[in-house]
Amino acid sequence: MKFLKPRVIFSSILMIMLFFGGIHRAYPQSNQVSDISHIKKLLATIDSLETTDTKAAFVLIARVKKLCTTVNIDTLKAKVYSTEGFCNFYAGNYKRSALVFDSSAYLWKKVNHLNYFKALNDKATALMYNSEYNKALLTFFECMDMSKGIHNKILIGMVLNNIGLVYESIGDADNAIVYEKRSLPYKLAAKDTLSMARTYGNIGDAFSDKEKPDSAIMYEKLALKLYSSVHDKAGMSIALGDIGNTYLKKKMLDSAITYLLRGVAISQKLSNAENNANIEDGLAETYLLKHDLKNTMKYASLAEAYVPQVTDNEFLQEHYKLMYEYFKETGNTGRSFGYLEKLNAVNDSIFKQKINIQNEKIAFEYEYKQKKLEDSLVFQAHINASEEKAIASRNRLYVSLLLLLIAVLLAVIWYNRGKLLQKQNIVAQQNFALQEQKIRELENEKQILASQAVLRGQEEERSRLARDLHDGLGGLLSGVKHSIINMKENIVISSSSVEVFEKSLNMIDTAMKELRRVAQNMMPEALAKFGLEEALKDYCASSSTSSFKVIFQSFGNNLQIDNALEIIIYRIIQELVNNASKHSNATQVMVQLVKGDDWITLSVEDNGKGFNTDDLKDSQGAGWSNIKSRVEYLKGNIDLKSQEGTGTSVNIEVKIPKT
């Protein structure tokens, strides 16, 4: 048996009410004209208050909606809803604003094509400001579907521009650029210079997100030119900041400083906290790259003052990352890790926001239709409350109420049954998902155990080979050397043969040194005798040459680590330093070991030629694969950063159980 959806049931209820309760109050014509005139005057007053005194505007809206129950003119009701929508928008209640604009669009759809288009655009804009991006896109595209009959070029350009902004907000830079560019001809035809400047700036932002700084700078400079032509100081400061930050991405630090200083000189005279913070943060980051710590702290402190006023998580992410790197550079470990914790919290918030966007997309269809139906029923209730109470109409009303009660009871029964089935379905899906998760966890545990066995076997085999080489072959070579020395002392040999004996002894010494070096690499003595830190210090010192310096630093607690884990961590750093020596053309490598209460951070940075990290996907070498497998075995996180010409940085963090 199929169950009726709540929407169908409530639609049936509405039809029953209209059929049986069609009661019309016979107002005199003169009273209706008076009410219409009064409503128009109140709407004009509300229009003057909606941006300055929304509280007073809402009081007047309540009066207007009450008066609307005395007249039955759809266009007038649509204007009332539109006015209420703008009041909610300027009051920051974007969700309510979108719902009210939807009611306005519903009424305009019957009578006026252009006003219906405007109401849909207003609704979509409110949804965009409320971060309901998927709903906003659907509504904007509904506008574009009917744009052929619209001759208002400014309005069409605005819709295209807004679509681009939505795509930029959800991280789809390609579509953002497409729709922003499509809006430009309409704005050019309308000679709207400021709007064109904003659009050029938005296109520049999208190219910057796509990691195409040259295209970004071109559009940002066009925006700066247009803002300058109309002397828009706020726009000029934003454009200068965008250009400077894009040069920063290109590592053109002097150009970045030039534009950012011009931008901050203008922005500090204005009251835009977010723009000031972005520019000052960009300056601080630029000076940090130039190792100018004094100016770094100067502008970072200025940006820090705006943090409580800024709600943009992307800015907070960049700022906390900057502060973390600054205090790390200056050796202030405590404050560095404090900002690292803030950075992790912001990263979590950004991740949750992305999840919310996906959830909003899933829930969109049901929620939207329910809200639309709810608003329609509320409006109908206002109409029913004002209908005349004549005797004949009252009888019909009683019949309607009786039928309505029956329908509501049926609706409640069907609705509750549907909700019960829905809950059962959700529980079944959750149980299935839990089973799938358990299966994946078991598979991961098997993989970890297999990796553990392989790594343990490798280290045991290396240890055995190292002992065999040292004790067996090493002892044998030592015995050969002593035998040759005894032979030399007990026989008389020519001067030419003495040289051969000496050369043979030297070759045996070289073989013994090479044997010790191989055994040391396979199982370092320092690691077994003195622990991880001393072993790494010894390895870094032995790896240094006159043209290749390996610097080792250790910070943090005296954390005790299991011998097996020490070996794995030693192998990871050994492989990273070996890679830098072979491939980077570096002159210096910095190895850092930072120990916390139950974690260790490994950092290996070189000043070599760098490389494109995408090339690792096609790499045939086993080095990077070995590093990744060891980190995965430790359940750690690895962060690789490298660009051609800027060196390479590898940071690894692993949880270490206390022993």
C-alpha positions in Angstrom: 0.0 0.0 0.0 1.4 3.4 -1.0 1.1 6.3 1.5 0.2 9.8 0.5 2.9 12.5 1.0 2.1 15.2 3.5 2.2 17.8 0.7 -0.6 16.0 -1.2 -2.7 15.8 2.0 -2.3 19.4 2.9 -3.0 20.4 -0.7 -6.3 18.4 -0.5 -7.1 20.2 2.8 -6.5 23.6 1.1 -8.9 22.6 -1.8 -11.6 21.5 0.7 -11.3 24.8 2.6 -11.6 26.8 -0.7 -14.6 24.8 -1.8 -16.6 24.8 1.4 -15.3 27.9 3.0 -15.5 30.4 0.1 -16.9 33.2 2.2 -16.6 36.7 0.9 -17.0 39.7 3.1 -18.9 42.5 1.3 -17.0 45.6 2.1 -18.3 48.8 0.7 -16.2 50.0 -2.3 -15.3 53.3 -0.5 -13.8 51.4 2.5 -11.6 49.2 0.2 -10.3 52.2 -1.7 -9.4 53.9 1.6 -7.6 50.7 2.8 -5.6 50.5 -0.4 -4.5 54.1 -0.1 -3.5 53.6 3.5 -1.5 50.5 2.6 0.5 52.3 -0.1 1.3 55.2 2.3 2.6 52.7 4.9 4.7 50.9 2.3 6.3 54.2 1.3 7.1 54.8 4.9 8.6 51.3 5.4 10.8 51.8 2.3 12.4 54.8 4.0 13.0 52.9 7.2 14.1 49.4 6.0 17.8 50.3 6.0 17.9 52.7 9.0 15.3 51.5 11.5 14.2 47.9 10.8 12.5 47.6 14.2 10.1 50.4 13.4 9.7 49.0 9.9 8.6 45.6 11.2 5.9 47.2 13.4 4.5 48.9 10.3 4.7 45.7 8.3 2.4 44.0 10.9 -0.2 46.7 10.4 0.0 46.5 6.6 -0.4 42.7 6.7 -3.5 43.1 8.9 -5.0 45.6 6.5 -4.2 43.3 3.5 -6.8 40.8 4.9 -9.5 43.4 4.1 -8.6 43.5 0.4 -8.1 40.8 -2.1 -5.5 42.2 -4.6 -2.6 39.9 -5.3 -0.3 42.7 -6.6 -0.7 44.6 -3.4 0.0 41.5 -1.3 3.1 40.8 -3.4 4.4 44.3 -2.8 3.9 43.8 0.9 5.8 40.5 0.9 8.6 42.1 -1.1 8.9 45.0 1.4 8.9 42.5 4.3 11.7 40.5 2.5 14.0 43.6 2.2 13.4 44.5 5.9 14.4 41.0 6.9 17.4 41.1 4.6 18.7 44.4 6.0 18.1 43.1 9.5 20.4 40.1 8.7 17.6 37.5 8.9 18.4 36.0 5.4 16.5 32.8 5.9 13.2 34.5 6.7 13.9 37.0 3.9 14.2 34.2 1.3 10.9 32.7 2.4 9.0 36.0 2.2 10.5 36.8 -1.2 9.3 33.4 -2.3 5.7 34.3 -1.3 6.1 37.5 -3.3 7.3 35.6 -6.3 4.4 33.2 -6.1 1.9 36.1 -6.4 3.8 38.0 -9.1 4.1 34.8 -11.2 0.4 35.1 -12.1 0.3 38.8 -13.1 3.7 40.3 -13.9 6.7 38.6 -15.6 9.3 41.2 -14.8 8.4 41.5 -11.1 8.3 37.7 -10.8 11.9 37.7 -12.2 13.0 40.4 -9.6 11.4 38.5 -6.7 13.2 35.3 -7.7 16.5 37.2 -7.9 15.9 38.8 -4.5 15.0 35.4 -3.0 18.2 33.8 -4.5 20.4 36.6 -3.2 19.0 36.1 0.4 19.7 32.4 0.1 23.3 33.1 -1.1 23.9 35.4 1.9 22.5 32.7 4.2 25.1 30.2 2.7 22.4 28.1 1.2 24.4 27.9 -2.0 22.6 25.0 -3.8 19.2 26.5 -3.3 20.5 29.9 -4.4 21.9 28.4 -7.6 18.6 26.6 -8.4 16.7 29.9 -8.0 19.2 32.0 -10.0 19.0 29.4 -12.9 15.2 29.6 -12.7 15.7 33.3 -13.3 17.9 32.7 -16.3 15.4 30.2 -17.8 12.9 33.1 -18.1 15.4 35.8 -19.0 14.4 35.8 -22.7 11.3 37.8 -22.0 13.3 40.3 -19.8 14.7 43.4 -21.4 16.3 44.8 -18.3 20.0 44.3 -19.1 21.2 45.5 -15.7 19.0 42.9 -13.9 20.2 40.1 -16.1 23.8 41.1 -15.6 23.2 41.2 -11.8 21.8 37.6 -11.9 24.8 36.3 -13.9 27.2 38.1 -11.5 25.5 36.5 -8.5 25.7 33.0 -10.0 29.5 33.6 -10.4 29.7 34.7 -6.7 27.9 31.5 -5.6 30.3 29.3 -7.6 33.2 31.2 -6.1 31.8 30.6 -2.6 31.6 26.8 -3.1 35.1 26.6 -4.6 34.1 26.1 -8.2 36.5 28.7 -9.8 35.9 27.6 -13.4 32.2 28.2 -13.4 32.7 31.4 -11.3 34.9 32.8 -14.1 32.4 31.8 -16.9 29.4 33.5 -15.3 31.3 36.6 -14.1 32.6 37.1 -17.7 29.1 36.6 -19.1 27.8 39.4 -16.9 30.4 42.0 -18.2 28.6 42.9 -21.5 25.4 43.7 -19.7 27.2 45.9 -17.2 29.2 47.6 -20.0 26.0 48.3 -21.9 24.6 49.9 -18.7 27.8 51.9 -18.2 27.9 50.7 -14.6 31.6 51.4 -13.8 31.6 50.3 -10.1 29.8 47.1 -10.9 32.3 46.3 -13.7 35.2 47.0 -11.3 33.8 44.6 -8.7 33.3 41.9 -11.4 36.9 42.3 -12.6 38.0 41.9 -9.0 35.9 38.8 -8.6 37.3 37.2 -11.8 40.8 38.0 -10.4 40.0 36.2 -7.2 38.7 33.2 -9.1 41.9 33.0 -11.2 43.9 33.3 -8.0 42.0 30.3 -6.5 42.9 28.4 -9.7 46.6 29.1 -9.1 46.8 31.3 -12.2 48.4 34.5 -10.8 49.2 36.2 -14.1 45.6 36.2 -15.2 44.5 37.2 -11.7 46.9 40.2 -11.7 45.6 41.3 -15.1 41.9 41.4 -14.0 42.8 42.9 -10.6 44.7 45.8 -12.3 41.6 46.4 -14.5 39.5 46.6 -11.3 42.0 49.1 -9.8 41.9 51.2 -12.9 38.1 51.4 -12.8 38.0 52.1 -9.1 40.5 54.9 -9.5 38.5 56.4 -12.4 35.6 57.0 -10.0 37.7 57.7 -6.9 36.3 54.8 -4.9 38.8 54.6 -2.1 37.4 51.4 -0.6 37.5 49.6 -3.9 41.1 50.9 -4.6 42.3 49.5 -1.3 40.7 46.1 -2.0 42.2 45.9 -5.5 45.7 47.0 -4.3 45.5 44.3 -1.5 44.4 41.6 -4.1 47.3 42.5 -6.4 49.8 42.5 -3.6 48.7 39.2 -2.3 48.8 37.7 -5.8 52.4 38.9 -6.2 53.0 37.2 -2.9 51.8 33.9 -4.3 54.2 34.4 -7.2 57.0 35.0 -4.6 57.6 38.4 -6.2 58.1 39.9 -2.8 59.2 43.5 -3.7 56.2 44.0 -6.0 53.9 42.5 -3.3 55.2 45.0 -0.7 54.8 47.9 -3.1 51.1 47.2 -3.7 50.3 46.1 -0.2 51.8 49.3 1.3 49.8 51.4 -1.1 46.7 49.5 -0.2 47.2 49.7 3.6 47.8 53.5 3.3 44.3 53.8 2.0 42.5 51.1 4.0 43.7 52.4 7.4 41.8 55.6 6.8 38.6 53.6 6.2 36.6 51.4 8.6 36.7 48.1 6.7 38.2 45.7 9.3 38.3 42.7 7.0 40.1 44.5 4.2 42.6 46.1 6.7 43.3 42.7 8.2 43.8 41.0 4.8 46.3 43.6 3.6 48.3 43.8 6.9 48.4 40.0 7.1 49.7 39.9 3.5 52.5 42.4 4.4 53.4 40.3 7.5 53.7 37.1 5.4 55.8 38.9 2.7 58.2 40.3 5.3 58.5 36.9 6.9 59.6 35.4 3.6 62.2 38.2 3.4 63.3 37.2 6.9 62.5 40.8 8.1 61.1 39.7 11.5 60.7 43.2 12.8 58.2 44.3 10.1 56.7 40.8 10.2 55.7 41.3 13.8 54.6 44.9 13.2 52.0 44.1 10.5 51.0 40.7 12.1 50.2 42.6 15.3 48.0 45.1 13.4 46.2 42.2 11.7 45.8 40.4 15.0 43.8 43.4 16.4 41.1 42.7 13.8 40.7 39.0 14.5 37.7 39.4 16.9 35.9 41.4 14.1 36.6 39.1 11.2 34.4 36.0 10.6 36.1 34.8 7.4 37.6 31.4 8.2 40.0 31.6 5.2 41.5 34.8 6.6 41.8 33.2 10.1 43.4 30.2 8.5 46.1 32.3 6.8 46.7 34.5 9.8 47.1 31.6 12.3 49.4 29.8 9.9 51.5 33.0 9.6 51.7 33.4 13.4 52.7 29.8 13.8 55.5 30.1 11.2 56.7 33.4 12.7 57.0 32.0 16.2 58.5 28.8 14.9 61.1 31.0 13.0 61.9 32.9 16.2 62.2 29.8 18.3 59.2 30.5 20.5 57.9 26.9 20.6 55.1 27.6 23.1 53.4 30.4 21.2 54.1 28.6 17.9 52.1 25.5 19.1 49.4 27.7 20.5 48.7 29.2 17.1 49.0 25.7 15.6 46.1 24.6 17.8 44.0 27.6 16.6 44.9 26.8 13.0 43.7 23.2 13.5 40.4 24.5 15.0 39.8 26.8 12.0 40.7 24.0 9.6 38.1 21.8 11.3 35.5 24.7 11.0 36.2 25.0 7.3 35.8 21.2 6.9 32.5 21.3 8.8 31.3 24.2 6.6 32.0 22.1 3.5 30.1 19.1 5.0 27.2 21.5 5.8 27.0 22.6 2.2 26.7 18.9 1.1 24.1 18.2 3.7 22.2 21.3 2.6 22.2 20.0 -0.9 20.7 16.7 0.2 18.0 18.3 2.4 17.1 21.1 -0.1 14.1 19.7 -2.0 12.1 18.6 1.0 12.8 21.6 3.2 12.1 24.1 0.4 8.7 22.7 -0.5 7.7 22.5 3.2 8.6 26.1 3.9 6.7 27.2 0.8 3.6 25.3 1.8 3.9 26.6 5.4 4.0 30.2 4.2 1.0 29.7 1.9 -1.0 28.2 4.7 -0.2 31.1 7.0 -1.3 33.7 4.4 -4.6 31.7 3.8 -5.2 31.7 7.6 -5.0 35.6 7.6 -7.6 35.7 4.8 -10.0 33.3 6.5 -9.8 35.2 9.8 -11.3 38.4 8.2 -14.2 36.9 6.2 -17.7 38.0 7.2 -19.8 36.1 9.7 -23.1 36.0 7.9 -25.5 33.3 8.9 -25.5 31.4 5.6 -21.7 31.6 5.3 -21.2 30.6 9.0 -23.0 27.3 8.3 -20.7 26.6 5.4 -17.8 27.5 7.6 -18.9 24.9 10.2 -19.0 22.3 7.5 -15.6 23.3 6.3 -14.2 23.2 9.8 -15.6 19.7 10.4 -14.1 18.4 7.1 -10.9 20.1 7.9 -10.7 18.4 11.3 -11.3 15.0 9.7 -8.6 15.7 7.1 -6.1 16.9 9.7 -6.7 13.8 11.7 -6.1 11.7 8.6 -3.1 13.7 7.7 -1.6 13.3 11.2 -2.1 9.5 11.1 -0.5 9.2 7.6 2.2 11.6 8.4 3.2 9.8 11.7 3.2 6.5 9.9 5.4 7.9 7.2 7.8 9.4 9.8 7.9 6.0 11.5 8.8 4.2 8.2 11.4 6.9 7.5 13.0 6.5 10.9 13.1 2.7 10.4 14.8 3.2 7.1 17.3 5.6 8.6 18.2 3.1 11.4 18.6 0.4 8.8 20.9 2.6 6.7 22.9 3.5 9.8 23.3 -0.1 10.8 24.5 -1.0 7.3 27.0 1.9 7.4 28.3 0.7 10.8 28.8 -2.8 9.4 30.7 -1.3 6.4 32.8 0.8 8.7 33.7 -2.3 10.8 34.7 -4.2 7.7 37.0 -1.4 6.6 38.5 -1.1 10.0 39.3 -4.9 10.1 40.8 -4.6 6.6 43.0 -1.7 7.8 44.1 -3.6 10.9 45.1 -6.5 8.7 47.1 -4.2 6.4 48.8 -2.6 9.4 49.7 -6.0 10.9 51.1 -7.1 7.5 53.1 -3.8 7.3 54.3 -4.3 10.9 55.5 -7.8 10.1 57.3 -6.7 6.9 59.0 -3.8 8.7 60.0 -6.0 11.7 61.3 -8.7 9.4 63.4 -6.1 7.4 64.9 -4.7 10.6 65.7 -8.1 12.0 67.3 -9.2 8.8 69.3 -6.0 8.6 70.4 -6.5 12.3 71.5 -10.1 11.5 73.4 -9.1 8.4 75.1 -6.2 10.3 76.2 -8.6 13.0 77.4 -11.2 10.5 79.3 -8.6 8.5 80.9 -7.1 11.6 81.6 -10.3 13.5 82.2 -12.7 10.6 83.6 -10.9 7.6 85.1 -8.1 9.7 87.0 -10.6 11.9 88.2 -12.5 8.8 89.6 -9.3 7.2 91.3 -8.4 10.5 92.9 -11.9 10.6 94.1 -11.6 7.0 95.6 -8.2 7.8 97.6 -9.6 10.8 98.7 -12.6 8.7 100.1 -10.4 6.0 101.9 -8.2 8.6 103.4 -11.4 10.2 104.5 -12.7 6.8 106.2 -9.3 6.1 108.1 -9.5 9.3 109.2 -13.1 9.0 110.5 -13.1 5.4 113.0 -11.1 3.5 111.4 -9.3 0.6 112.7 -6.9 -2.1 111.9 -3.2 -1.9 109.5 -3.5 -4.8 107.5 -6.2 -3.0 107.3 -4.0 0.1 105.3 -1.5 -1.8 102.9 -4.2 -2.9 102.5 -5.4 0.7 101.8 -1.8 1.8 99.2 -1.4 -0.9 97.5 -4.7 0.0 97.3 -3.6 3.7 95.8 -0.3 2.7 93.2 -2.1 0.5 92.3 -4.3 3.5 91.9 -1.2 5.7 89.7 0.4 3.1 87.6 -2.8 2.9 87.2 -2.9 6.7 86.1 0.8 6.8 83.6 0.2 4.1 82.4 -2.9 5.9 81.9 -0.9 9.1 80.0 1.8 7.2 77.6 -0.7 5.6 77.0 -2.4 9.0 76.5 1.0 10.6 73.8 2.0 7.9 72.1 -1.3 8.3 71.9 -1.1 12.2 73.5 2.0 13.8 75.4 1.2 17.0 74.4 4.7 18.4 70.7 3.9 18.1 71.0 0.7 20.2 73.4 2.2 22.8 72.3 5.8 23.2 68.8 6.2 21.7 67.1 8.0 18.8 68.3 11.5 19.5 72.0 10.7 19.7 71.8 8.3 16.7 70.3 11.1 14.6 72.9 13.6 15.8 75.6 11.1 14.9 74.0 10.3 11.5 73.6 14.0 10.5 77.2 14.7 11.5 78.6 11.8 9.5 76.5 12.8 6.5 77.8 16.4 6.4 80.6 17.4 4.0 82.2 20.7 3.1 79.5 21.3 0.4 76.6 19.6 2.0 75.7 20.5 5.6 73.2 18.5 7.7 72.1 20.4 10.8 70.2 18.5 13.6 68.0 20.2 16.2 65.9 18.6 19.0 63.2 20.2 21.1 60.6 19.2 23.6 60.1 16.6 26.3 62.3 13.6 27.1 59.8 11.2 25.6 60.6 7.5 26.0 60.0 5.6 22.7 59.9 1.9 22.0 63.0 0.5 20.2 61.1 -0.7 17.2 59.5 2.8 16.7 62.9 4.5 17.1 64.3 2.4 14.3 61.3 3.3 12.0 61.7 7.0 12.8 65.5 6.8 12.2 64.9 5.1 8.8 62.4 7.8 7.8 64.9 10.6 8.4 67.7 8.6 6.9 65.7 8.2 3.7 64.7 11.9 3.6 68.3 13.1 4.1 69.6 10.6 1.5 67.0 11.9 -1.0 68.1 15.5 -0.4 71.7 14.5 -0.8 71.1 12.7 -4.1 68.4 14.8 -5.9 68.1 18.3 -4.4 71.4 19.9 -5.2 71.1 21.5 -1.8 73.9 22.9 0.3 72.1 22.7 3.6 69.5 20.4 5.2 67.8 21.1 8.5 66.6 18.1 10.5 64.3 18.9 13.5 62.9 16.5 16.1 60.1 18.0 18.3 58.8 15.8 21.1 55.5 16.4 23.0 53.8 14.4 25.7 52.6 11.6 23.4 53.6 12.8 19.9 56.7 13.5 17.8 57.1 15.9 14.9 59.8 15.3 12.3 60.9 18.1 10.0 63.4 17.9 7.1 63.9 21.0 5.0 66.5 21.7 2.3 67.5 24.8 0.3 67.8 22.8 -2.9 66.2 23.2 -6.4 62.7 21.8 -5.3 60.4 19.9 -7.6 56.8 19.5 -8.7 55.1 17.3 -6.1 52.7 15.9 -8.8 55.8 14.1 -10.3 55.8 11.7 -7.3 52.7 10.0 -8.7 54.7 8.7 -11.7 57.9 8.1 -9.7 59.4 4.6 -10.1 61.7 4.9 -7.0 61.1 3.0 -3.8 62.3 5.8 -1.4 59.2 7.9 -1.2 57.0 4.8 -1.1 59.1 3.4 1.8 58.6 6.7 3.7 54.9 6.7 3.2 54.5 3.1 4.2 56.4 3.7 7.4 54.4 6.8 8.3 51.1 5.0 7.6 52.3 2.1 9.8 52.8 4.7 12.6 49.3 6.1 11.9 51.0 9.5 11.3 50.4 12.5 9.0 52.8 13.6 6.3 52.9 17.1 4.7 55.1 17.6 1.7 55.7 21.1 0.3 58.0 21.9 -2.6 58.1 24.2 -5.6 60.8 24.4 -8.3 63.4 26.8 -7.1 62.2 27.1 -3.5 63.5 24.0 -1.8 61.6 21.1 -0.2 60.0 20.8 3.2 58.6 17.5 4.7 56.8 17.6 8.0 55.6 14.3 9.7 53.6 14.1 12.9 53.0 10.7 14.7 51.3 9.7 17.9 53.7 7.9 20.3 52.3 5.7 23.1 54.2 6.3 26.4 56.4 3.4 27.5 
